[in-house]
Amino acid sequence: MKIIRLVSYILLATVICGFGCYKSKPTPNPLADFHFSSLNNLDSNKAITNDYRDYIQKLPPEEKRLATCDGYCEDGMGQHGVLITVGLEGKNWRHVLIYDKNDKRISVTKWESGDSSS
């Protein structure tokens, strides 16, 4: 009986340690293959400018108030990306809007990227 109990404790400890040590994968940066461009280039693209501003307007009131457009990116193949940051409750939330070469939004990714000073 003692051996069964010992084996049970060892298995239980292994399971608890295995799950306790598990870390989720970090959110991959959807702008990894893009290069930053001037925000002036963004403002010259009316379709994307109108869309990202509309996206911000549709955020909850507190997020909308704190949202800033922090970057405009291009991938060299006609796609564009817009990085929006919201510093909320001590955390930085990143919103990345990706557009195809026809300036149509094809994806939105949102993740927490660290502490905020706001």
N, C-alpha and C positions, 0 to 999 in steps of 0.2 A: 504494500500500500504506500509506503514511504517513497518508493521509486516512482510510482505513478504521480504522486503529488509533486515531487521534484521536477519531473519532466513537464508537468502542467505549468509550474511556475516559470520554468525556462521558456516554454512556448509563449506564455502570456507576456513575459518580459520582452521577448523578441518582437512580438506583434506591437506592443506599446512603443518600443523604441523605434521600430520601423515606421510607424505612422507619425510619431512625434518628431522625427527627423525629416519628414517630407516637406519640401519647399515647393511651392508652385513656381512654374516657369514665369520669368518676367515677361511682360507684354512686349512683343517685338515692335520695334519702331517702324511704322509703315513708311516713314520718310528715309529709311536707310539708304536706298538707292537713288535718292534725289539730291540735288545740290541747291543751296539757298540762293535766292535771287533777290533783287531789290523789291521792297514794298511798293516802290514807284511802278514797277512792272505789274504788280497786282492791281493797282489802281487804274492802270491803262486797260485792263481786261474787265470790261463792264459786267459781263455775264457772271464771272466768278465773284467779283466784288459784290454784286447784288445778291448772289446766293449765300455767301458767307455772312453778310450782314443780316439777311433774312434768317439764317440759322441761329445767329446770336439773339435776334429778337424773339425767337421761339423758345429760348431757354427759360427756366424758371426765373422769376424776378431777381432773386439774389445773385444767381449765376450771371444773368444778363448784365447786371450792374458792374460786376467784377471782371467780365470777359475782355480780353485784349487779343488782337491779332498780332502774333509774335513772329510770323515768318511766312514767306511765300517761296515755294520750291518748284523746281522743274526737274524732270528726269532725262531730258535729252531725246525722248521718244514721243513728245507731244503731251504727256500727262503733266498735271500740276497738282500741287498740294498746298493747303493752307493750315498753319498751326495756330490754334487758339488756346490761350491759357486762361484758366479760371483759378485764382487763389481763394479757396473757400475753406473756412474753419481750420486753418493751419495746414492745409494740404494744397498742392498744386495739381490741378486736373488738366490734362492735355486732351484736346479734341483735334483730330486731324481729319480734314476733309480732302478726299482725293477726287480729281476730275480727269476725265478722259480727254483725248485731243480735240473733242468737239465741245469742250467746256461743260460737260454734263457731269454732275456729281455721281460717282460710282461707289463710294464707300465713305463711312464715318467710323473712326476708331476713337475710343475714349478710355483713358486710364489715369490712375493716380501716379504721379512721378516724383513725389517727395514732399518735403516740408515747404511751407510758404511763410513769408514774413507778414502776411496780411491777417 
